[in-house]
């Protein structure tokens, strides 16, 4: 969780590259396991992020959109049978 710090994500060919924050740090003891692992024991978890999207590298590319609210939803496997959903694909 970013505690209000800006999250910048690259957009390439109309697709968001790696929307979720990964584990931190990437070596040694993990302080934060990453957004994908922050889920509750309830059958549904909602995460709300504020993201700035860039054209080109996230850290240096020009900003396309700033402070965009993004809602993500995790559902337990037993709930997915009656719902149409799209898994997050990983960009090449």
NULUM-790612 format. One record per atom (N, C-alpha, C, O, CB): atom name; residue in one letter; residue number from 1; x, y, z. Coordinates in Angstrom, 2 decimals, padded with zeros to 5 digits, always signed. Glycine has a CB too. Layout:
// NULUM-790612
> CA,A,NUM,X,Y,Z
...
***
This chain:
// NULUM-790612
> N,X,1,+000.85,-001.17,+000.00
> CA,X,1,+000.00,+000.00,+000.00
> C,X,1,+000.90,+001.23,+000.00
> O,X,1,+001.92,+001.27,+000.69
> CB,X,1,-000.97,+000.00,+001.22
> N,X,2,+000.51,+002.20,-000.76
> CA,X,2,+001.40,+003.34,-001.01
> C,X,2,+001.23,+004.49,-000.03
> O,X,2,+001.98,+005.46,-000.09
> CB,X,2,+001.19,+003.83,-002.39
> N,X,3,+000.25,+004.41,+000.85
> CA,X,3,+000.03,+005.45,+001.86
> C,X,3,-000.03,+006.85,+001.26
> O,X,3,+000.53,+007.80,+001.81
> CB,X,3,+001.13,+005.39,+002.91
> N,X,4,-000.70,+006.96,+000.12
> CA,X,4,-000.89,+008.26,-000.50
> C,X,4,+000.20,+008.68,-001.47
> O,X,4,+000.06,+009.68,-002.17
> CB,X,4,-001.01,+009.28,+000.54
> N,X,5,+001.30,+007.92,-001.52
> CA,X,5,+002.36,+008.26,-002.48
> C,X,5,+001.86,+008.00,-003.90
> O,X,5,+001.07,+007.08,-004.14
> CB,X,5,+003.65,+007.44,-002.19
> N,X,6,+002.34,+008.81,-004.82
> CA,X,6,+001.92,+008.66,-006.22
> C,X,6,+002.36,+007.30,-006.76
> O,X,6,+003.49,+006.88,-006.55
> CB,X,6,+002.49,+009.78,-007.09
> N,X,7,+001.43,+006.63,-007.45
> CA,X,7,+001.74,+005.39,-008.17
> C,X,7,+001.73,+005.73,-009.64
> O,X,7,+000.73,+006.24,-010.16
> CB,X,7,+000.71,+004.24,-007.83
> N,X,8,+002.82,+005.45,-010.32
> CA,X,8,+002.91,+005.72,-011.75
> C,X,8,+002.98,+004.40,-012.48
> O,X,8,+003.73,+003.50,-012.10
> CB,X,8,+004.15,+006.61,-012.09
> N,X,9,+002.18,+004.28,-013.55
> CA,X,9,+002.15,+003.05,-014.34
> C,X,9,+002.22,+003.40,-015.81
> O,X,9,+001.60,+004.35,-016.28
> CB,X,9,+000.89,+002.22,-014.03
> N,X,10,+002.99,+002.60,-016.53
> CA,X,10,+003.16,+002.79,-017.96
> C,X,10,+001.99,+002.22,-018.73
> O,X,10,+001.44,+001.18,-018.38
> CB,X,10,+004.46,+002.14,-018.43
> N,X,11,+001.60,+002.93,-019.80
> CA,X,11,+000.60,+002.43,-020.75
> C,X,11,+001.33,+002.20,-022.06
> O,X,11,+002.01,+003.08,-022.58
> CB,X,11,-000.61,+003.44,-020.92
> N,X,12,+001.18,+000.98,-022.60
> CA,X,12,+001.80,+000.63,-023.88
> C,X,12,+000.76,-000.03,-024.76
> O,X,12,+000.12,-001.00,-024.36
> CB,X,12,+003.03,-000.31,-023.68
> N,X,13,+000.58,+000.50,-025.96
> CA,X,13,-000.40,-000.03,-026.91
> C,X,13,-001.79,-000.16,-026.27
> O,X,13,-002.50,-001.14,-026.51
> CB,X,13,+000.05,-001.40,-027.43
> N,X,14,-002.16,+000.83,-025.46
> CA,X,14,-003.47,+000.86,-024.85
> C,X,14,-003.65,-000.06,-023.65
> O,X,14,-004.76,-000.19,-023.13
> CB,X,14,-004.47,+000.50,-025.85
> N,X,15,-002.57,-000.70,-023.18
> CA,X,15,-002.66,-001.60,-022.02
> C,X,15,-001.80,-001.09,-020.88
> O,X,15,-000.69,-000.60,-021.09
> CB,X,15,-002.24,-003.03,-022.40
> N,X,16,-002.33,-001.22,-019.67
> CA,X,16,-001.58,-000.83,-018.47
> C,X,16,-000.54,-001.89,-018.19
> O,X,16,-000.85,-003.08,-018.14
> CB,X,16,-002.53,-000.64,-017.24
> N,X,17,+000.69,-001.47,-018.00
> CA,X,17,+001.77,-002.40,-017.70
> C,X,17,+001.88,-002.51,-016.18
> O,X,17,+002.24,-001.55,-015.50
> CB,X,17,+003.13,-001.92,-018.33
> N,X,18,+001.57,-003.69,-015.65
> CA,X,18,+001.72,-003.99,-014.23
> C,X,18,+000.99,-002.99,-013.33
> O,X,18,+001.62,-002.16,-012.68
> CB,X,18,+003.17,-004.02,-013.86
> N,X,19,-000.31,-003.08,-013.28
> CA,X,19,-001.12,-002.18,-012.46
> C,X,19,-000.79,-002.30,-010.98
> O,X,19,-000.74,-001.29,-010.27
> CB,X,19,-002.59,-002.47,-012.68
> N,X,20,-000.56,-003.52,-010.51
> CA,X,20,-000.38,-003.74,-009.07
> C,X,20,+001.04,-003.46,-008.59
> O,X,20,+002.02,-003.70,-009.30
> CB,X,20,-000.76,-005.15,-008.72
> N,X,21,+001.12,-002.94,-007.38
> CA,X,21,+002.41,-002.75,-006.72
> C,X,21,+002.94,-004.13,-006.33
> O,X,21,+002.19,-004.95,-005.81
> CB,X,21,+002.28,-001.82,-005.46
> N,X,22,+004.21,-004.36,-006.58
> CA,X,22,+004.81,-005.64,-006.25
> C,X,22,+005.33,-005.67,-004.83
> O,X,22,+005.17,-004.72,-004.07
> CB,X,22,+005.93,-005.95,-007.19
> N,X,23,+005.95,-006.79,-004.49
> CA,X,23,+006.52,-006.96,-003.15
> C,X,23,+007.64,-005.96,-002.92
> O,X,23,+008.32,-005.53,-003.85
> CB,X,23,+007.04,-008.40,-002.96
> N,X,24,+007.82,-005.58,-001.66
> CA,X,24,+008.89,-004.66,-001.28
> C,X,24,+009.50,-005.12,+000.02
> O,X,24,+008.76,-005.48,+000.93
> CB,X,24,+008.37,-003.21,-001.16
> N,X,25,+010.79,-005.13,+000.15
> CA,X,25,+011.74,-005.06,-000.96
> C,X,25,+011.75,-006.36,-001.76
> O,X,25,+011.15,-007.35,-001.35
> CB,X,25,+013.15,-004.75,-000.44
> N,X,26,+012.43,-006.33,-002.91
> CA,X,26,+012.46,-007.53,-003.75
> C,X,26,+013.50,-008.53,-003.30
> O,X,26,+013.51,-009.67,-003.76
> CB,X,26,+012.73,-007.14,-005.19
> N,X,27,+014.37,-008.14,-002.41
> CA,X,27,+015.38,-009.05,-001.84
> C,X,27,+015.39,-008.88,-000.33
> O,X,27,+015.14,-007.79,+000.18
> CB,X,27,+016.82,-008.77,-002.44
> N,X,28,+015.67,-009.96,+000.38
> CA,X,28,+015.69,-009.91,+001.84
> C,X,28,+014.30,-010.07,+002.41
> O,X,28,+013.38,-010.48,+001.71
> CB,X,28,+016.31,-008.60,+002.32
> N,X,29,+014.14,-009.74,+003.70
> CA,X,29,+012.83,-009.88,+004.34
> C,X,29,+011.78,-008.99,+003.68
> O,X,29,+012.04,-007.81,+003.41
> CB,X,29,+012.94,-009.56,+005.84
> N,X,30,+010.62,-009.54,+003.43
> CA,X,30,+009.56,-008.80,+002.76
> C,X,30,+008.82,-007.94,+003.77
> O,X,30,+008.35,-008.44,+004.80
> CB,X,30,+008.58,-009.77,+002.04
> N,X,31,+008.71,-006.65,+003.48
> CA,X,31,+007.96,-005.73,+004.32
> C,X,31,+006.51,-005.66,+003.84
> O,X,31,+005.58,-005.62,+004.64
> CB,X,31,+008.60,-004.32,+004.30
> N,X,32,+006.35,-005.66,+002.50
> CA,X,32,+005.03,-005.61,+001.88
> C,X,32,+004.96,-006.70,+000.83
> O,X,32,+005.80,-006.71,-000.08
> CB,X,32,+004.74,-004.21,+001.27
> N,X,33,+004.00,-007.63,+000.89
> CA,X,33,+003.97,-008.77,-000.03
> C,X,33,+003.49,-008.44,-001.44
> O,X,33,+003.59,-009.27,-002.34
> CB,X,33,+003.12,-009.84,+000.53
> N,X,34,+002.96,-007.25,-001.65
> CA,X,34,+002.44,-006.87,-002.96
> C,X,34,+000.92,-006.88,-002.97
> O,X,34,+000.28,-007.62,-002.23
> CB,X,34,+002.97,-007.80,-004.04
> N,X,35,+000.34,-006.03,-003.83
> CA,X,35,-001.12,-005.88,-003.89
> C,X,35,-001.84,-007.19,-004.15
> O,X,35,-002.92,-007.43,-003.61
> CB,X,35,-001.50,-004.89,-004.95
> N,X,36,-001.26,-008.05,-004.99
> CA,X,36,-001.93,-009.31,-005.34
> C,X,36,-002.14,-010.22,-004.12
> O,X,36,-003.01,-011.09,-004.14
> CB,X,36,-001.12,-010.06,-006.39
> N,X,37,-001.35,-010.00,-003.07
> CA,X,37,-001.44,-010.86,-001.89
> C,X,37,-002.19,-010.20,-000.74
> O,X,37,-002.30,-010.79,+000.34
> CB,X,37,-000.06,-011.25,-001.44
> N,X,38,-002.69,-009.01,-000.96
> CA,X,38,-003.47,-008.33,+000.08
> C,X,38,-004.94,-008.63,-000.17
> O,X,38,-005.63,-007.88,-000.87
> CB,X,38,-003.19,-006.79,+000.09
> N,X,39,-005.41,-009.71,+000.39
> CA,X,39,-006.82,-010.10,+000.28
> C,X,39,-007.30,-010.52,+001.66
> O,X,39,-006.52,-010.98,+002.50
> CB,X,39,-007.02,-011.27,-000.75
> N,X,40,-008.59,-010.34,+001.89
> CA,X,40,-009.15,-010.70,+003.19
> C,X,40,-009.61,-012.15,+003.17
> O,X,40,-009.56,-012.82,+002.14
> CB,X,40,-010.33,-009.76,+003.57
> N,X,41,-010.05,-012.62,+004.31
> CA,X,41,-010.60,-013.98,+004.38
> C,X,41,-012.05,-014.01,+003.87
> O,X,41,-012.62,-015.09,+003.68
> CB,X,41,-010.54,-014.50,+005.83
> N,X,42,-012.62,-012.84,+003.65
> CA,X,42,-013.96,-012.77,+003.07
> C,X,42,-013.89,-013.22,+001.62
> O,X,42,-012.81,-013.25,+001.03
> CB,X,42,-014.54,-011.32,+003.18
> N,X,43,-015.03,-013.57,+001.04
> CA,X,43,-015.01,-014.05,-000.34
> C,X,43,-014.75,-012.96,-001.39
> O,X,43,-014.48,-013.27,-002.55
> CB,X,43,-016.31,-014.72,-000.65
> N,X,44,-014.82,-011.69,-000.98
> CA,X,44,-014.58,-010.59,-001.91
> C,X,44,-013.67,-009.56,-001.26
> O,X,44,-013.87,-009.18,-000.10
> CB,X,44,-015.92,-009.94,-002.36
> N,X,45,-012.66,-009.10,-002.01
> CA,X,45,-011.78,-008.03,-001.55
> C,X,45,-011.77,-006.94,-002.62
> O,X,45,-011.60,-007.22,-003.80
> CB,X,45,-010.32,-008.56,-001.27
> N,X,46,-011.96,-005.71,-002.19
> CA,X,46,-011.91,-004.56,-003.09
> C,X,46,-010.71,-003.71,-002.70
> O,X,46,-010.50,-003.42,-001.52
> CB,X,46,-013.24,-003.73,-003.03
> N,X,47,-009.92,-003.32,-003.69
> CA,X,47,-008.81,-002.39,-003.48
> C,X,47,-009.08,-001.15,-004.31
> O,X,47,-009.55,-001.24,-005.44
> CB,X,47,-007.44,-003.05,-003.85
> N,X,48,-008.78,+000.01,-003.75
> CA,X,48,-008.92,+001.27,-004.48
> C,X,48,-007.54,+001.92,-004.53
> O,X,48,-006.91,+002.14,-003.50
> CB,X,48,-009.98,+002.22,-003.80
> N,X,49,-007.11,+002.22,-005.72
> CA,X,49,-005.80,+002.83,-005.94
> C,X,49,-005.99,+004.14,-006.69
> O,X,49,-006.97,+004.32,-007.40
> CB,X,49,-004.85,+001.87,-006.72
> N,X,50,-005.06,+005.06,-006.52
> CA,X,50,-005.01,+006.27,-007.33
> C,X,50,-003.73,+006.20,-008.12
> O,X,50,-002.64,+006.11,-007.55
> CB,X,50,-005.08,+007.58,-006.44
> N,X,51,-003.85,+006.23,-009.45
> CA,X,51,-002.71,+005.96,-010.32
> C,X,51,-002.53,+007.08,-011.33
> O,X,51,-003.50,+007.66,-011.82
> CB,X,51,-002.91,+004.61,-011.05
> N,X,52,-001.26,+007.39,-011.63
> CA,X,52,-000.91,+008.30,-012.72
> C,X,52,-000.36,+007.44,-013.85
> O,X,52,+000.55,+006.64,-013.65
> CB,X,52,+000.14,+009.39,-012.27
> N,X,53,-000.93,+007.60,-015.06
> CA,X,53,-000.52,+006.80,-016.21
> C,X,53,+000.41,+007.59,-017.10
> O,X,53,+000.21,+008.78,-017.34
> CB,X,53,-001.75,+006.33,-017.01
> N,X,54,+001.45,+006.91,-017.60
> CA,X,54,+002.44,+007.56,-018.45
> C,X,54,+002.56,+006.86,-019.80
> O,X,54,+002.25,+005.68,-019.95
> CB,X,54,+003.80,+007.58,-017.75
> N,X,55,+003.03,+007.64,-020.77
> CA,X,55,+003.35,+007.11,-022.09
> C,X,55,+004.85,+006.91,-022.11
> O,X,55,+005.60,+007.89,-022.21
> CB,X,55,+002.86,+008.06,-023.27
> N,X,56,+005.30,+005.70,-022.00
> CA,X,56,+006.73,+005.43,-021.85
> C,X,56,+007.01,+005.01,-020.43
> O,X,56,+006.08,+004.72,-019.68
> CB,X,56,+007.57,+006.67,-022.23
> N,X,57,+008.27,+004.96,-020.04
> CA,X,57,+008.63,+004.46,-018.71
> C,X,57,+007.86,+005.18,-017.60
> O,X,57,+007.70,+006.40,-017.63
> CB,X,57,+010.13,+004.63,-018.48
> N,X,58,+007.39,+004.41,-016.64
> CA,X,58,+006.57,+004.98,-015.56
> C,X,58,+007.30,+006.07,-014.80
> O,X,58,+006.68,+007.05,-014.37
> CB,X,58,+006.15,+003.88,-014.61
> N,X,59,+008.60,+005.92,-014.61
> CA,X,59,+009.33,+006.90,-013.81
> C,X,59,+009.72,+008.16,-014.57
> O,X,59,+010.04,+009.18,-013.96
> CB,X,59,+010.56,+006.27,-013.24
> N,X,60,+009.71,+008.11,-015.92
> CA,X,60,+010.18,+009.28,-016.67
> C,X,60,+009.32,+009.66,-017.87
> O,X,60,+009.55,+010.70,-018.48
> CB,X,60,+011.57,+009.02,-017.13
> N,X,61,+008.36,+008.83,-018.23
> CA,X,61,+007.53,+009.12,-019.41
> C,X,61,+006.57,+010.26,-019.15
> O,X,61,+006.24,+010.55,-018.01
> CB,X,61,+006.77,+007.89,-019.83
> N,X,62,+006.11,+010.91,-020.24
> CA,X,62,+005.14,+011.99,-020.07
> C,X,62,+003.81,+011.46,-019.53
> O,X,62,+003.37,+010.37,-019.87
> CB,X,62,+004.92,+012.71,-021.40
> N,X,63,+003.19,+012.26,-018.69
> CA,X,63,+001.94,+011.86,-018.04
> C,X,63,+000.79,+011.95,-019.04
> O,X,63,+000.62,+012.95,-019.74
> CB,X,63,+001.66,+012.76,-016.80
> N,X,64,-000.01,+010.87,-019.10
> CA,X,64,-001.21,+010.83,-019.93
> C,X,64,-002.41,+011.28,-019.10
> O,X,64,-003.17,+012.15,-019.50
> CB,X,64,-001.43,+009.40,-020.52
> N,X,65,-002.57,+010.65,-017.92
> CA,X,65,-003.66,+010.96,-017.00
> C,X,65,-003.09,+010.95,-015.58
> O,X,65,-002.26,+010.10,-015.25
> CB,X,65,-004.85,+009.95,-017.15
> N,X,66,-003.53,+011.89,-014.75
> CA,X,66,-003.06,+011.98,-013.36
> C,X,66,-004.16,+011.63,-012.38
> O,X,66,-005.34,+011.92,-012.62
> CB,X,66,-002.52,+013.37,-013.07
> N,X,67,-003.77,+011.01,-011.27
> CA,X,67,-004.67,+010.75,-010.14
> C,X,67,-005.97,+010.09,-010.57
> O,X,67,-007.06,+010.57,-010.24
> CB,X,67,-004.98,+012.05,-009.43
> N,X,68,-005.87,+008.98,-011.29
> CA,X,68,-007.03,+008.24,-011.77
> C,X,68,-007.43,+007.21,-010.72
> O,X,68,-006.61,+006.37,-010.35
> CB,X,68,-006.74,+007.56,-013.14
> N,X,69,-008.66,+007.25,-010.22
> CA,X,69,-009.09,+006.22,-009.28
> C,X,69,-009.29,+004.90,-010.02
> O,X,69,-009.94,+004.85,-011.07
> CB,X,69,-010.41,+006.64,-008.55
> N,X,70,-008.72,+003.83,-009.47
> CA,X,70,-008.82,+002.50,-010.06
> C,X,70,-009.34,+001.55,-008.98
> O,X,70,-008.81,+001.50,-007.87
> CB,X,70,-007.42,+002.02,-010.62
> N,X,71,-010.39,+000.81,-009.31
> CA,X,71,-010.97,-000.16,-008.38
> C,X,71,-010.62,-001.55,-008.87
> O,X,71,-010.85,-001.88,-010.04
> CB,X,71,-012.52,+000.02,-008.26
> N,X,72,-010.05,-002.38,-007.99
> CA,X,72,-009.77,-003.77,-008.33
> C,X,72,-010.59,-004.67,-007.41
> O,X,72,-010.92,-004.29,-006.29
> CB,X,72,-008.24,-004.08,-008.19
> N,X,73,-010.91,-005.84,-007.91
> CA,X,73,-011.79,-006.76,-007.19
> C,X,73,-011.19,-008.16,-007.23
> O,X,73,-010.82,-008.65,-008.30
> CB,X,73,-013.22,-006.76,-007.79
> N,X,74,-011.08,-008.80,-006.08
> CA,X,74,-010.67,-010.21,-005.99
> C,X,74,-011.87,-010.99,-005.49
> O,X,74,-012.53,-010.59,-004.54
> CB,X,74,-009.42,-010.40,-005.04
> N,X,75,-012.14,-012.11,-006.16
> CA,X,75,-013.26,-012.96,-005.76
> C,X,75,-012.75,-014.36,-005.49
> O,X,75,-011.90,-014.88,-006.22
> CB,X,75,-014.36,-012.98,-006.84
> N,X,76,-013.27,-014.98,-004.43
> CA,X,76,-012.93,-016.36,-004.14
> C,X,76,-013.34,-017.25,-005.31
> O,X,76,-014.34,-016.97,-005.97
> CB,X,76,-013.61,-016.83,-002.82
> N,X,77,-012.57,-018.30,-005.59
> CA,X,77,-012.87,-019.16,-006.74
> C,X,77,-014.31,-019.68,-006.77
> O,X,77,-014.88,-019.81,-007.85
> CB,X,77,-011.94,-020.33,-006.74
> N,X,78,-014.89,-019.98,-005.63
> CA,X,78,-016.25,-020.52,-005.62
> C,X,78,-017.30,-019.51,-006.10
> O,X,78,-018.41,-019.90,-006.45
> CB,X,78,-016.60,-021.01,-004.22
> N,X,79,-016.98,-018.24,-006.11
> CA,X,79,-017.91,-017.22,-006.59
> C,X,79,-017.76,-016.95,-008.08
> O,X,79,-018.65,-016.34,-008.69
> CB,X,79,-017.70,-015.94,-005.82
> N,X,80,-016.69,-017.37,-008.67
> CA,X,80,-016.39,-017.02,-010.06
> C,X,80,-017.22,-017.78,-011.08
> O,X,80,-017.27,-017.37,-012.24
> CB,X,80,-014.95,-017.25,-010.33
> N,X,81,-017.86,-018.85,-010.70
> CA,X,81,-018.63,-019.65,-011.65
> C,X,81,-019.80,-018.87,-012.26
> O,X,81,-020.15,-019.09,-013.42
> CB,X,81,-019.16,-020.90,-010.98
> N,X,82,-020.39,-017.96,-011.50
> CA,X,82,-021.58,-017.24,-011.95
> C,X,82,-021.26,-015.81,-012.41
> O,X,82,-022.17,-015.00,-012.56
> CB,X,82,-022.60,-017.20,-010.85
> N,X,83,-019.99,-015.51,-012.64
> CA,X,83,-019.59,-014.16,-012.98
> C,X,83,-018.68,-014.20,-014.21
> O,X,83,-017.84,-015.08,-014.34
> CB,X,83,-018.87,-013.48,-011.79
> N,X,84,-018.86,-013.24,-015.09
> CA,X,84,-017.95,-013.09,-016.20
> C,X,84,-016.80,-012.19,-015.71
> O,X,84,-017.04,-011.09,-015.22
> CB,X,84,-018.67,-012.49,-017.48
> N,X,85,-015.58,-012.66,-015.86
> CA,X,85,-014.43,-011.88,-015.39
> C,X,85,-013.27,-012.07,-016.33
> O,X,85,-013.24,-013.02,-017.11
> CB,X,85,-014.03,-012.26,-013.96
> N,X,86,-012.32,-011.16,-016.24
> CA,X,86,-011.12,-011.25,-017.05
> C,X,86,-009.93,-011.20,-016.13
> O,X,86,-009.75,-010.24,-015.37
> CB,X,86,-011.06,-010.11,-018.11
> N,X,87,-009.09,-012.24,-016.19
> CA,X,87,-007.89,-012.23,-015.39
> C,X,87,-006.93,-011.19,-015.93
> O,X,87,-006.92,-010.89,-017.12
> CB,X,87,-007.24,-013.63,-015.37
> N,X,88,-006.12,-010.63,-015.02
> CA,X,88,-005.14,-009.64,-015.47
> C,X,88,-004.04,-010.37,-016.22
> O,X,88,-003.38,-011.25,-015.67
> CB,X,88,-004.57,-008.84,-014.27
> N,X,89,-003.87,-010.00,-017.45
> CA,X,89,-002.79,-010.57,-018.25
> C,X,89,-001.49,-009.84,-017.99
> O,X,89,-001.49,-008.69,-017.56
> CB,X,89,-003.14,-010.53,-019.75
> N,X,90,-000.42,-010.50,-018.26
> CA,X,90,+000.89,-009.89,-018.10
> C,X,90,+001.38,-009.48,-019.48
> O,X,90,+001.37,-010.29,-020.40
> CB,X,90,+001.90,-010.85,-017.39
> N,X,91,+001.80,-008.26,-019.61
> CA,X,91,+002.30,-007.78,-020.90
> C,X,91,+003.64,-008.42,-021.21
> O,X,91,+004.42,-008.70,-020.30
> CB,X,91,+002.42,-006.24,-020.89
> N,X,92,+003.91,-008.65,-022.50
> CA,X,92,+005.19,-009.26,-022.89
> C,X,92,+006.36,-008.35,-022.59
> O,X,92,+007.50,-008.71,-022.85
> CB,X,92,+005.18,-009.62,-024.36
***
